[in-house]
Amino acid sequence: MPDAPTLAVFKLASCDGCQLTLLDCEDELLALAGRVDIAHFPEASSAMRPGPYDLTLVEGSVTTPADAERIRAIRADSRHLVTIGACATAGGIQALRNFADVEEFRRTVYARPEYIETLATSTPVSAHVDVDFELRGCPIDRRRLLEVITAFLAGRKPDIPGHSVCFECKRRGTVCVTVAHGTPCLGPVTHAGCGAICPAYGRGCYGCFGPSCSVNLPALIPLLHRDGMDDRATERFLHTFNAAAFAKEDQS
C-alpha cells in the first residue's frame, strides 16, 4: 500500500509491555493494518524497511550513549514521534538510578564493570529530542493508544484528558479510599487513564500513569503523613514508575 501512511515502532530500555499493548488490540489492530503501512515493528514482524516514517511510536527510556544516538536518528526519520509508556515519558523504574551513584551500582553488580556502557541517568525521550505527544502509563491503555494513532492519522490532536485519577473515581462512583479508610493514595496528583482500577478495589493509587497536569504535592504530602507515612515512607511512595517525571501541560 504505497499511498498509506507509514507506521514504525521502536524500543529503547524497557520491558516491551507497551508494544504488546498494541499487539493486544487484536481486532482493532487488523482494522488499523488496513489503513497504515506498518514499515518497522520488530515485535510483530521481521519485515522492516528504513524511514522516513509518517508516525513513529517509541517505547523505553534513554539509558546508554547508544540510546541517545539512536533516538536522534529515529527523530530525524519521523514526521511525527509519539512516546508510549512510563519509560519513554518519564525514565521508567530504571530512573531510580537518578537518585543514587550509578558507578557504585556498576562496580557492585558487574564482575567486569569496564565493559558496561551506561549513562548516569535514565531519562525520557523528550529530554533528548522533540516529541509530538506523550502517552503515559505502565503499561499504556490500549483504547488511548488507538485514539492517539487514529488522531495522528486524521491530522488532529489526540483527545486525551489531562485530569487526575480522582475524576475517574468520581465517574465510577468509587468511594475515596483516603477519605473513607485513611489509605495513602496518589490519585489526586496522578494522570488519569487507568480507569481508577486500584481505588475501585480498595487500594490506593500508586501513580503508574505519572503526574497529572495540575500536581499539588504540598497539599498531598500532609495527607500522606496523616495516613501514617513518615518522610522516608512518603519518599519511597513517590519513587516508583515515574520517579523522574515532571508535571506537564495538558496535551489535548
PAFI-881253 format. One record per residue: residue number from 1; residue in three letters; x, y, z of N, C-alpha, C in turn. Coordinates in steps of 0.2 Angstrom, whole numbers, plus 5000, padded with zeros to 4 digits. Each point is the difference from the previous one (the first is absolute). Layout:
N
<node NUM, ALA, <X, Y, Z>, <X, Y, Z>, <X, Y, Z>>
...
This chain:
252
<node 1, MET, <5004, 4994, 5000>, <4996, 5006, 5000>, <5004, 5006, 5000>>
<node 2, PRO, <5003, 5002, 4994>, <5005, 5006, 5000>, <4997, 5006, 5002>>
<node 3, ASP, <4994, 5001, 4999>, <4997, 5007, 5002>, <4998, 5000, 5007>>
<node 4, ALA, <5000, 4995, 5004>, <4998, 5000, 5007>, <5005, 5003, 5004>>
<node 5, PRO, <4998, 5003, 5006>, <5005, 5003, 5004>, <5004, 4994, 5004>>
<node 6, THR, <5007, 5002, 5001>, <5004, 4995, 5003>, <5000, 5000, 5007>>
<node 7, LEU, <5000, 4994, 5004>, <5001, 5000, 5007>, <5006, 4996, 5002>>
<node 8, ALA, <5004, 5003, 5005>, <5005, 4996, 5002>, <5000, 5000, 5008>>
<node 9, VAL, <5002, 4995, 5003>, <5001, 4999, 5007>, <5007, 4998, 5002>>
<node 10, PHE, <5003, 5004, 5005>, <5006, 4998, 5002>, <5000, 4999, 5008>>
<node 11, LYS, <5006, 4997, 5002>, <5001, 4999, 5007>, <5007, 5002, 5002>>
<node 12, LEU, <5000, 5003, 5006>, <5006, 5002, 5003>, <5000, 4995, 5007>>
<node 13, ALA, <5002, 5003, 5005>, <5001, 4996, 5007>, <4993, 5000, 5003>>
<node 14, SER, <4997, 4994, 4999>, <4993, 4998, 5003>, <4999, 4993, 5000>>
<node 15, CYS, <4994, 4998, 5002>, <4998, 4993, 5001>, <4996, 4997, 4994>>
<node 16, ASP, <4998, 5005, 4995>, <4996, 4998, 4994>, <4992, 5000, 5001>>
<node 17, GLY, <4998, 5001, 5006>, <4993, 5000, 5002>, <4996, 5005, 4996>>
<node 18, CYS, <5002, 5006, 4999>, <4996, 5005, 4996>, <5000, 4998, 4993>>
<node 19, GLN, <5005, 4996, 4997>, <4999, 4998, 4993>, <4995, 4994, 5000>>
<node 20, LEU, <5000, 4996, 5005>, <4995, 4994, 5000>, <4993, 5003, 5001>>
<node 21, THR, <4999, 5006, 5003>, <4994, 5003, 5001>, <4997, 5001, 4993>>
<node 22, LEU, <5004, 5002, 4995>, <4998, 5001, 4993>, <4998, 4994, 4997>>
<node 23, LEU, <5004, 4994, 5001>, <4999, 4994, 4997>, <4993, 4997, 5003>>
<node 24, ASP, <4999, 5002, 5007>, <4994, 4997, 5003>, <4994, 5003, 4998>>
<node 25, CYS, <5000, 5005, 4995>, <4994, 5004, 4998>, <4996, 4995, 4995>>
<node 26, GLU, <5004, 4995, 4997>, <4997, 4994, 4996>, <4995, 5003, 4995>>
<node 27, ASP, <4994, 5000, 5001>, <4995, 5002, 4994>, <5001, 5007, 4998>>
<node 28, GLU, <5001, 5004, 5005>, <5002, 5007, 4998>, <5006, 5001, 4996>>
<node 29, LEU, <5005, 4996, 5002>, <5006, 5000, 4996>, <5000, 4998, 4993>>
<node 30, LEU, <4995, 4995, 4999>, <4999, 4998, 4993>, <4997, 5005, 4996>>
<node 31, ALA, <4995, 5004, 5003>, <4997, 5006, 4996>, <5006, 5005, 4999>>
<node 32, LEU, <5004, 5001, 5005>, <5005, 5005, 4999>, <5005, 4998, 4995>>
<node 33, ALA, <5002, 4994, 5000>, <5004, 4997, 4994>, <4998, 5002, 4993>>
<node 34, GLY, <4993, 5000, 5000>, <4997, 5002, 4993>, <5001, 5007, 4998>>
<node 35, ARG, <5001, 5004, 5005>, <5001, 5008, 4999>, <5007, 5002, 5000>>
<node 36, VAL, <5005, 4996, 5002>, <5007, 5003, 5001>, <5004, 4994, 4997>>
<node 37, ASP, <5006, 5002, 4998>, <5005, 4996, 4998>, <5005, 4999, 5006>>
<node 38, ILE, <5000, 4994, 5003>, <5004, 4999, 5006>, <5007, 4998, 4997>>
<node 39, ALA, <5005, 5005, 5000>, <5006, 5000, 4997>, <5006, 4997, 5004>>
<node 40, HIS, <4999, 5001, 5007>, <5005, 4998, 5005>, <4997, 4998, 5006>>
<node 41, PHE, <5000, 4994, 5002>, <4997, 4998, 5006>, <5003, 4993, 5002>>
<node 42, PRO, <5006, 5000, 5003>, <5003, 4993, 5001>, <4997, 4996, 5005>>
<node 43, GLU, <4995, 5002, 5004>, <4997, 4996, 5005>, <4994, 4996, 4996>>
<node 44, ALA, <4998, 5003, 4994>, <4995, 4997, 4996>, <5002, 4996, 4994>>
<node 45, SER, <5005, 5003, 4997>, <5002, 4997, 4993>, <5008, 5001, 4999>>
<node 46, SER, <5003, 4995, 4996>, <5007, 5001, 4999>, <5001, 5004, 4993>>
<node 47, ALA, <4994, 5002, 4997>, <5001, 5004, 4994>, <5000, 5007, 5002>>
<node 48, MET, <5006, 5003, 4999>, <5001, 5007, 5002>, <5003, 5004, 4995>>
<node 49, ARG, <4997, 5006, 4999>, <5003, 5005, 4995>, <5003, 5006, 5003>>
<node 50, PRO, <5005, 5003, 4997>, <5002, 5007, 5003>, <4995, 5005, 4999>>
<node 51, GLY, <5001, 5006, 5004>, <4996, 5006, 4999>, <5001, 5003, 4994>>
<node 52, PRO, <4997, 5006, 4999>, <4996, 5004, 5006>, <4993, 4996, 5001>>
<node 53, TYR, <4997, 5002, 5006>, <4994, 4997, 5002>, <4995, 5006, 5002>>
<node 54, ASP, <4994, 4999, 4998>, <4995, 5005, 5002>, <4999, 5001, 5007>>
<node 55, LEU, <4999, 4994, 5004>, <4999, 5000, 5007>, <5004, 4994, 5003>>
<node 56, THR, <5004, 5003, 5005>, <5004, 4995, 5004>, <4999, 5000, 5007>>
<node 57, LEU, <4999, 4994, 5003>, <4999, 4999, 5007>, <5006, 4997, 5003>>
<node 58, VAL, <5002, 5003, 5006>, <5006, 4998, 5003>, <4999, 4998, 5007>>
<node 59, GLU, <5002, 4994, 5002>, <4999, 4997, 5007>, <5007, 5000, 5003>>
<node 60, GLY, <5001, 5002, 5006>, <5006, 4999, 5004>, <5004, 5007, 5001>>
<node 61, SER, <5004, 5000, 5005>, <5004, 5006, 5002>, <5007, 5000, 4997>>
<node 62, VAL, <5003, 5005, 5000>, <5007, 5001, 4998>, <5005, 4999, 5006>>
<node 63, THR, <5003, 4994, 4999>, <5005, 4998, 5006>, <5007, 4999, 4998>>
<node 64, THR, <5001, 5000, 4994>, <5007, 4999, 4997>, <5002, 5006, 4995>>
<node 65, PRO, <5007, 5001, 4999>, <5001, 5004, 4994>, <4998, 4998, 4994>>
<node 66, ALA, <4999, 4993, 4999>, <4997, 4998, 4993>, <4993, 5001, 5000>>
<node 67, ASP, <4996, 5000, 5005>, <4993, 5002, 5000>, <4999, 5007, 4998>>
<node 68, ALA, <5005, 5005, 5003>, <4999, 5007, 4998>, <5002, 5001, 4993>>
<node 69, GLU, <5004, 4997, 4997>, <5002, 5000, 4993>, <4994, 4997, 4996>>
<node 70, ARG, <4998, 4995, 5002>, <4994, 4997, 4996>, <4994, 5004, 5000>>
<node 71, ILE, <4998, 5003, 5005>, <4994, 5004, 5000>, <5000, 5006, 4996>>
<node 72, ARG, <5006, 5003, 4999>, <5001, 5005, 4996>, <4999, 4998, 4993>>
<node 73, ALA, <5002, 4994, 4998>, <5000, 4997, 4993>, <4992, 4999, 4999>>
<node 74, ILE, <4997, 4997, 5005>, <4993, 4999, 4999>, <4996, 5006, 4999>>
<node 75, ARG, <5001, 5005, 5004>, <4997, 5007, 4999>, <5001, 5002, 4993>>
<node 76, ALA, <5006, 5000, 4998>, <5001, 5003, 4993>, <4996, 4996, 4995>>
<node 77, ASP, <4998, 4994, 5001>, <4997, 4996, 4995>, <4992, 5000, 5001>>
<node 78, SER, <4998, 5004, 5005>, <4993, 5000, 5002>, <4996, 5006, 4999>>
<node 79, ARG, <4995, 5000, 4996>, <4996, 5006, 4999>, <4996, 5002, 5007>>
<node 80, HIS, <4998, 4995, 5003>, <4997, 5001, 5007>, <5003, 4994, 5004>>
<node 81, LEU, <5002, 5002, 5006>, <5002, 4996, 5005>, <4996, 5000, 5007>>
<node 82, VAL, <4998, 4994, 5002>, <4996, 5000, 5006>, <5003, 4995, 5004>>
<node 83, THR, <5001, 5002, 5007>, <5003, 4995, 5005>, <4995, 4997, 5003>>
<node 84, ILE, <5000, 4993, 5002>, <4995, 4996, 5003>, <5003, 4997, 5006>>
<node 85, GLY, <4997, 5001, 5006>, <5001, 4997, 5006>, <5005, 5004, 5005>>
<node 86, ALA, <5000, 4997, 5006>, <5004, 5004, 5005>, <5007, 5001, 4999>>
<node 87, CYS, <5003, 4994, 4997>, <5007, 5001, 4998>, <5002, 5005, 4995>>
<node 88, ALA, <4996, 5001, 4995>, <5001, 5005, 4995>, <4998, 5007, 5002>>
<node 89, THR, <4995, 5000, 5004>, <4998, 5007, 5002>, <5003, 5002, 5007>>
<node 90, ALA, <5003, 4996, 5004>, <5002, 5002, 5006>, <5006, 4997, 5003>>
<node 91, GLY, <5004, 4996, 4995>, <5006, 4996, 5003>, <4999, 4993, 5002>>
<node 92, GLY, <4993, 4999, 5002>, <4999, 4993, 5003>, <5002, 4998, 5007>>
<node 93, ILE, <4999, 4994, 5002>, <5003, 4998, 5006>, <5007, 5000, 5000>>
<node 94, GLN, <5004, 5000, 4994>, <5007, 5000, 5000>, <5002, 5007, 5002>>
<node 95, ALA, <4996, 5005, 5000>, <5002, 5007, 5002>, <5001, 5000, 5007>>
<node 96, LEU, <4999, 4995, 5004>, <5002, 5000, 5007>, <5008, 5001, 5001>>
<node 97, ARG, <5003, 4998, 4995>, <5008, 5001, 5000>, <5001, 5008, 5001>>
<node 98, ASN, <4996, 5004, 4997>, <5001, 5007, 5001>, <5001, 5003, 5007>>
<node 99, PHE, <4998, 4996, 5005>, <5000, 5002, 5006>, <5006, 4997, 5004>>
<node 100, ALA, <5004, 4997, 4997>, <5006, 4996, 5003>, <5006, 5001, 4995>>
<node 101, ASP, <5005, 4996, 5002>, <5007, 5000, 4996>, <5000, 4994, 4996>>
<node 102, VAL, <4999, 5002, 4993>, <5000, 4994, 4995>, <5006, 4997, 5000>>
<node 103, GLU, <5006, 5003, 5001>, <5006, 4997, 5000>, <5001, 4995, 5006>>
<node 104, GLU, <4997, 5001, 5005>, <5000, 4995, 5006>, <4996, 4994, 4998>>
<node 105, PHE, <4995, 5001, 4997>, <4996, 4995, 4998>, <5003, 4995, 4995>>
<node 106, ARG, <5004, 5004, 4995>, <5003, 4996, 4995>, <5006, 4996, 5003>>
<node 107, ARG, <5004, 5002, 5005>, <5005, 4997, 5003>, <4997, 4994, 5004>>
<node 108, THR, <4994, 5001, 5003>, <4998, 4995, 5005>, <4996, 4994, 4996>>
<node 109, VAL, <4997, 5002, 4994>, <4996, 4995, 4997>, <5004, 4996, 4995>>
<node 110, TYR, <5005, 5003, 4996>, <5003, 4997, 4995>, <5007, 4998, 5001>>
<node 111, ALA, <5002, 4994, 4998>, <5007, 4997, 5002>, <5005, 5004, 4996>>
<node 112, ARG, <4998, 5002, 4994>, <5005, 5004, 4995>, <4996, 5007, 4999>>
<node 113, PRO, <5000, 5005, 5004>, <4996, 5006, 4999>, <5003, 5004, 4994>>
<node 114, GLU, <5006, 4999, 4999>, <5003, 5004, 4994>, <4997, 4998, 4993>>
<node 115, TYR, <4996, 4995, 5000>, <4997, 4998, 4994>, <4993, 5003, 4999>>
<node 116, ILE, <4997, 5003, 5005>, <4993, 5002, 5001>, <5000, 5008, 4998>>
<node 117, GLU, <4997, 5001, 4995>, <4999, 5007, 4997>, <4993, 5003, 5002>>
<node 118, THR, <5000, 5005, 5005>, <4993, 5002, 5002>, <5001, 5007, 5002>>
<node 119, LEU, <4994, 5004, 5000>, <5000, 5007, 5002>, <4999, 5000, 5007>>
<node 120, ALA, <5001, 5006, 5003>, <4999, 5001, 5007>, <4993, 5000, 5002>>
<node 121, THR, <4996, 5002, 4995>, <4993, 5000, 5001>, <4996, 4997, 4995>>
<node 122, SER, <4993, 4998, 5002>, <4996, 4997, 4995>, <4995, 5006, 4999>>
<node 123, THR, <4999, 5002, 4994>, <4996, 5006, 4998>, <4995, 4998, 4995>>
<node 124, PRO, <4994, 5004, 5000>, <4995, 4999, 4995>, <5003, 5003, 4993>>
<node 125, VAL, <4996, 4997, 4995>, <5002, 5002, 4993>, <5000, 5008, 4999>>
<node 126, SER, <4996, 5003, 5003>, <4999, 5007, 4999>, <5006, 5004, 5003>>
<node 127, ALA, <5004, 4997, 5004>, <5006, 5004, 5002>, <5005, 5000, 4995>>
<node 128, HIS, <4999, 4996, 4994>, <5005, 5000, 4995>, <4998, 5002, 4993>>
<node 129, VAL, <4994, 5000, 4999>, <4997, 5002, 4993>, <4993, 5003, 5001>>
<node 130, ASP, <4998, 5003, 4995>, <4993, 5003, 5000>, <4995, 4994, 5000>>
<node 131, VAL, <4995, 5000, 5004>, <4994, 4995, 5000>, <4994, 5003, 4998>>
<node 132, ASP, <4996, 4997, 4996>, <4993, 5003, 4998>, <4995, 4998, 5005>>
<node 133, PHE, <5001, 4995, 5003>, <4994, 4998, 5005>, <5003, 4995, 5005>>
<node 134, GLU, <4998, 5000, 5006>, <5002, 4995, 5005>, <4994, 4996, 5003>>
<node 135, LEU, <5000, 4994, 4999>, <4995, 4996, 5003>, <5002, 4996, 5006>>
<node 136, ARG, <4998, 5002, 5005>, <5002, 4997, 5007>, <4997, 4993, 5002>>
<node 137, GLY, <5003, 4997, 5005>, <4997, 4994, 5002>, <5005, 4994, 5001>>
<node 138, CYS, <4999, 4996, 5004>, <5005, 4994, 5001>, <4996, 4994, 5002>>
<node 139, PRO, <4997, 4996, 4994>, <5001, 5002, 4993>, <4995, 5005, 4998>>
<node 140, ILE, <5000, 5002, 4994>, <4995, 5005, 4997>, <4993, 4997, 4999>>
<node 141, ASP, <4995, 5004, 5000>, <4993, 4997, 4999>, <4999, 5000, 4992>>
<node 142, ARG, <4998, 4994, 4998>, <4999, 4998, 4993>, <4995, 5005, 4997>>
<node 143, ARG, <4995, 5002, 5003>, <4995, 5004, 4997>, <5003, 5007, 4999>>
<node 144, ARG, <5004, 5003, 5004>, <5003, 5006, 4999>, <5006, 5000, 4995>>
<node 145, LEU, <5003, 4994, 4999>, <5005, 4999, 4995>, <4997, 5000, 4993>>
<node 146, LEU, <4994, 4997, 5000>, <4996, 5000, 4993>, <4998, 5007, 4999>>
<node 147, GLU, <4998, 5004, 5005>, <4998, 5007, 4999>, <5006, 5004, 4997>>
<node 148, VAL, <5005, 4999, 5003>, <5006, 5004, 4998>, <5002, 4999, 4993>>
<node 149, ILE, <5000, 4993, 4998>, <5002, 4998, 4993>, <4995, 5003, 4995>>
<node 150, THR, <4994, 4999, 5002>, <4994, 5002, 4996>, <5000, 5008, 4999>>
<node 151, ALA, <5002, 5004, 5005>, <5000, 5007, 5000>, <5006, 5002, 4995>>
<node 152, PHE, <5005, 4997, 5001>, <5006, 5002, 4995>, <4999, 4999, 4993>>
<node 153, LEU, <4996, 4994, 4999>, <4999, 4998, 4993>, <4995, 5005, 4997>>
<node 154, ALA, <4995, 5003, 5005>, <4995, 5004, 4997>, <5002, 5007, 5000>>
<node 155, GLY, <5006, 5002, 5003>, <5003, 5006, 5000>, <4997, 5005, 5005>>
<node 156, ARG, <4998, 4997, 5006>, <4997, 5004, 5005>, <5004, 4998, 5007>>
<node 157, LYS, <4998, 5004, 5005>, <5004, 4999, 5007>, <4996, 4994, 5003>>
<node 158, PRO, <5004, 4996, 5003>, <4997, 4994, 5004>, <4995, 5003, 5006>>
<node 159, ASP, <4995, 4997, 5001>, <4995, 5002, 5005>, <5002, 4996, 5006>>
<node 160, ILE, <5005, 5002, 5004>, <5002, 4997, 5006>, <5000, 5005, 5005>>
<node 161, PRO, <4995, 4999, 5005>, <5000, 5005, 5005>, <5006, 5000, 5005>>
<node 162, GLY, <5001, 5006, 5003>, <5006, 5001, 5004>, <4998, 5000, 5008>>
<node 163, HIS, <4994, 4998, 5001>, <4998, 5000, 5007>, <5002, 4994, 5004>>
<node 164, SER, <4999, 5000, 5007>, <5003, 4995, 5004>, <4995, 4994, 5001>>
<node 165, VAL, <5003, 4995, 5003>, <4996, 4994, 5002>, <4994, 5001, 5004>>
<node 166, CYS, <5000, 5005, 5004>, <4994, 5002, 5004>, <4994, 5001, 4996>>
<node 167, PHE, <5000, 5003, 4994>, <4995, 5000, 4995>, <4997, 4994, 4998>>
<node 168, GLU, <5004, 4995, 4999>, <4998, 4993, 4998>, <4997, 4997, 5006>>
<node 169, CYS, <5002, 5001, 5006>, <4997, 4997, 5006>, <4993, 5003, 5000>>
<node 170, LYS, <4999, 5006, 4999>, <4993, 5003, 5001>, <4996, 4997, 4995>>
<node 171, ARG, <5002, 4999, 4993>, <4996, 4998, 4995>, <4998, 4992, 5001>>
<node 172, ARG, <5004, 4997, 5004>, <4999, 4993, 5001>, <4995, 4999, 5006>>
<node 173, GLY, <5000, 5006, 5004>, <4996, 4999, 5006>, <5004, 4997, 5006>>
<node 174, THR, <5006, 5000, 4999>, <5005, 4997, 5005>, <5001, 5005, 5006>>
<node 175, VAL, <4999, 4997, 5006>, <5001, 5004, 5006>, <5007, 5001, 5001>>
<node 176, CYS, <5002, 5006, 5002>, <5007, 5002, 5001>, <5003, 4996, 5005>>
<node 177, VAL, <5006, 4996, 4998>, <5003, 4996, 5005>, <5003, 5004, 5006>>
<node 178, THR, <5003, 5006, 4998>, <5003, 5004, 5005>, <4995, 5003, 5005>>
<node 179, VAL, <4995, 5003, 4997>, <4995, 5003, 5005>, <4996, 4994, 5004>>
<node 180, ALA, <4998, 4995, 4997>, <4996, 4995, 5004>, <5004, 4995, 5004>>
<node 181, HIS, <5007, 4999, 4998>, <5003, 4994, 5003>, <5007, 5003, 5002>>
<node 182, GLY, <5002, 5006, 4999>, <5007, 5002, 5002>, <5005, 4997, 4996>>
<node 183, THR, <4999, 4997, 4994>, <5005, 4997, 4996>, <5004, 5005, 4996>>
<node 184, PRO, <5007, 4999, 5000>, <5004, 5005, 4996>, <4998, 4999, 4993>>
<node 185, CYS, <5000, 5005, 4996>, <4998, 5000, 4993>, <5003, 5006, 4996>>
<node 186, LEU, <5003, 4998, 4994>, <5002, 5005, 4996>, <4995, 5002, 4994>>
<node 187, GLY, <4994, 4998, 5001>, <4995, 5002, 4995>, <4999, 5008, 4999>>
<node 188, PRO, <5001, 5004, 5005>, <4999, 5007, 4999>, <5005, 5003, 4995>>
<node 189, VAL, <5006, 4997, 5000>, <5006, 5003, 4996>, <5002, 4996, 4994>>
<node 190, THR, <4996, 4995, 4998>, <5001, 4995, 4995>, <4996, 5001, 4994>>
<node 191, HIS, <5003, 4999, 4994>, <4997, 5001, 4994>, <4995, 4994, 4999>>
<node 192, ALA, <4993, 5002, 4998>, <4995, 4995, 4999>, <5002, 4996, 4994>>
<node 193, GLY, <4997, 4994, 4999>, <5001, 4996, 4994>, <4999, 4993, 5002>>
<node 194, CYS, <5001, 4998, 5006>, <4999, 4993, 5002>, <4993, 4998, 5002>>
<node 195, GLY, <4995, 5005, 5000>, <4994, 4998, 5002>, <4999, 4999, 5008>>
<node 196, ALA, <5005, 5003, 5004>, <5000, 5000, 5007>, <4999, 4993, 5002>>
<node 197, ILE, <5003, 4995, 4998>, <5000, 4993, 5001>, <5001, 4999, 5008>>
<node 198, CYS, <5006, 5002, 5002>, <5002, 4998, 5007>, <4995, 5003, 5005>>
<node 199, PRO, <4998, 5006, 5000>, <4995, 5003, 5005>, <4994, 4996, 5000>>
<node 200, ALA, <4998, 4998, 4994>, <4994, 4996, 4999>, <5000, 4993, 5004>>
<node 201, TYR, <5006, 4998, 5002>, <5001, 4994, 5004>, <5003, 5001, 5006>>
<node 202, GLY, <4999, 5006, 5003>, <5002, 5002, 5007>, <5007, 5001, 5001>>
<node 203, ARG, <5004, 5001, 4994>, <5007, 5001, 5000>, <5002, 5007, 4998>>
<node 204, GLY, <5005, 5004, 5004>, <5001, 5006, 4997>, <5004, 5000, 4994>>
<node 205, CYS, <4999, 5006, 4996>, <5004, 5000, 4994>, <5007, 5001, 5001>>
<node 206, TYR, <5004, 4997, 4996>, <5007, 5000, 5001>, <5004, 5004, 4994>>
<node 207, GLY, <4996, 5003, 4996>, <5003, 5005, 4995>, <5003, 4997, 4994>>
<node 208, CYS, <4997, 4995, 4997>, <5004, 4997, 4995>, <4999, 5004, 4993>>
<node 209, PHE, <4995, 5005, 5000>, <4999, 5004, 4994>, <5003, 5007, 5001>>
<node 210, GLY, <5004, 5001, 5005>, <5004, 5006, 5000>, <4996, 5006, 5003>>
<node 211, PRO, <5004, 5005, 5001>, <4996, 5006, 5003>, <4995, 5003, 4995>>
<node 212, SER, <4995, 5002, 5003>, <4995, 5004, 4996>, <5002, 5007, 4998>>
<node 213, CYS, <4995, 5003, 4997>, <5002, 5007, 4997>, <4999, 5005, 5006>>
<node 214, SER, <4998, 4998, 5005>, <4999, 5005, 5006>, <5002, 4997, 5007>>
<node 215, VAL, <5006, 4999, 5000>, <5003, 4996, 5006>, <5001, 5005, 5006>>
<node 216, ASN, <4997, 4998, 5006>, <5001, 5005, 5006>, <5003, 4995, 5005>>
<node 217, LEU, <5006, 4999, 5000>, <5003, 4995, 5005>, <5000, 5003, 5007>>
<node 218, PRO, <5001, 5007, 5001>, <5000, 5003, 5006>, <4994, 4999, 5004>>
<node 219, ALA, <4994, 4999, 4996>, <4994, 4998, 5003>, <4999, 4993, 5002>>
<node 220, LEU, <5003, 4996, 4996>, <4999, 4993, 5000>, <5005, 4997, 5006>>
<node 221, ILE, <5006, 5002, 5001>, <5004, 4997, 5004>, <4998, 5000, 5008>>
<node 222, PRO, <4996, 5006, 5002>, <4998, 5000, 5007>, <4994, 4994, 5000>>
<node 223, LEU, <4997, 4999, 4995>, <4995, 4994, 5000>, <5003, 4993, 5001>>
<node 224, LEU, <5006, 4999, 4997>, <5003, 4994, 5000>, <5003, 4999, 5007>>
<node 225, HIS, <5003, 5006, 5003>, <5002, 5000, 5007>, <4994, 4998, 5005>>
<node 226, ARG, <4994, 5003, 4999>, <4995, 4999, 5004>, <4998, 4992, 5000>>
<node 227, ASP, <5001, 4997, 4994>, <4998, 4993, 4999>, <5005, 4995, 5002>>
<node 228, GLY, <5005, 5003, 5004>, <5005, 4996, 5003>, <5007, 4999, 4996>>
<node 229, MET, <5001, 5004, 4995>, <5007, 5000, 4997>, <5004, 5005, 5002>>
<node 230, ASP, <5006, 4998, 5002>, <5005, 5005, 5002>, <5004, 5003, 4994>>
<node 231, ASP, <5005, 5004, 5001>, <5003, 5003, 4994>, <5004, 4995, 4996>>
<node 232, ARG, <5003, 4995, 5003>, <5003, 4995, 4996>, <4995, 4995, 4996>>
<node 233, ALA, <4995, 4998, 5003>, <4995, 4996, 4997>, <4996, 5004, 4994>>
<node 234, THR, <4999, 5007, 5001>, <4997, 5004, 4995>, <5005, 5000, 4994>>
<node 235, GLU, <5007, 5001, 5001>, <5004, 5000, 4995>, <5000, 4994, 4996>>
<node 236, ARG, <5000, 4994, 5003>, <5000, 4994, 4997>, <4993, 4999, 4996>>
<node 237, PHE, <4995, 5003, 5002>, <4994, 4999, 4997>, <5000, 5004, 4993>>
<node 238, LEU, <5003, 5006, 5000>, <5001, 5004, 4994>, <5005, 4997, 4995>>
<node 239, HIS, <5005, 4996, 5002>, <5005, 4998, 4996>, <4998, 4993, 4997>>
<node 240, THR, <4996, 5000, 4995>, <4998, 4994, 4997>, <5001, 5001, 4992>>
<node 241, PHE, <4995, 4998, 4996>, <5000, 5000, 4993>, <5002, 5006, 4997>>
<node 242, ASN, <4998, 5006, 5003>, <5001, 5006, 4997>, <5004, 5005, 5005>>
<node 243, ALA, <5005, 4997, 5003>, <5004, 5004, 5005>, <5003, 5006, 4997>>
<node 244, ALA, <5002, 5000, 4994>, <5003, 5005, 4997>, <4996, 5005, 4996>>
<node 245, ALA, <4993, 4999, 5001>, <4995, 5003, 4995>, <4999, 5007, 5003>>
<node 246, PHE, <4998, 5005, 4996>, <4998, 5006, 5002>, <4993, 5002, 4997>>
<node 247, ALA, <4996, 5003, 5003>, <4993, 5002, 4998>, <5001, 5004, 4994>>
<node 248, LYS, <4996, 4999, 4995>, <5000, 5003, 4993>, <4993, 5003, 4998>>
<node 249, GLU, <5000, 5004, 4996>, <4994, 5003, 4998>, <4995, 4995, 4996>>
<node 250, ASP, <4994, 5001, 5001>, <4995, 4996, 4996>, <5002, 5000, 4993>>
<node 251, GLN, <5001, 4994, 4997>, <5001, 5000, 4993>, <4994, 5000, 4995>>
<node 252, SER, <4994, 4999, 5003>, <4994, 4999, 4996>, <4998, 5006, 4998>>
